[in-house]
């Protein structure tokens, strides 16, 4: 399952540099997570780093992008292959 940033985002800029996949970027009003790049940090960390550093807890699981651990691992491997 990918993550999503909600309207409570205060644009504090702490989540973007924490994303190992480069899935977080500035949107027109708040930061956004590209679900095609988000692996919930699978392959890098035990927990999603953006959620760990968010001071307002505005990052949650995206119910529209349900993915199990295996799917997240496949996405991680695909992304890793494309960066080599």
Residue pairs with C-beta under 8 A, 6 or more apart in sequence:
1 40
1 61
1 62
1 63
1 65
1 66
1 67
1 72
2 23
2 33
2 35
2 38
2 40
2 61
2 62
2 65
2 67
3 33
3 38
3 40
3 48
3 50
3 51
3 59
3 60
3 61
3 62
4 33
4 35
4 59
4 60
4 61
4 62
4 65
5 15
5 24
5 30
5 31
5 32
5 33
5 58
5 59
6 58
6 59
6 60
7 30
7 58
8 56
8 57
8 58
9 30
9 31
9 56
9 58
10 55
10 56
10 58
11 26
11 30
11 31
12 55
12 56
14 53
14 54
14 55
15 24
15 31
15 49
15 50
15 53
15 54
15 59
16 24
16 25
16 26
16 31
18 24
18 49
18 50
18 52
18 53
19 33
19 38
19 41
19 49
19 50
20 41
20 43
20 44
20 45
20 49
21 37
21 38
21 39
21 44
21 76
21 79
22 37
23 33
23 34
23 35
23 36
23 37
23 38
23 39
24 31
24 32
24 33
24 34
24 50
25 31
25 32
25 34
26 32
33 50
33 59
33 62
35 62
35 65
36 75
37 79
38 65
39 72
39 73
39 75
39 76
39 79
40 48
40 72
41 47
41 48
41 49
42 69
42 72
42 73
42 75
42 76
43 72
43 73
43 76
43 77
43 80
44 76
48 59
50 59
51 57
51 59
51 60
67 75
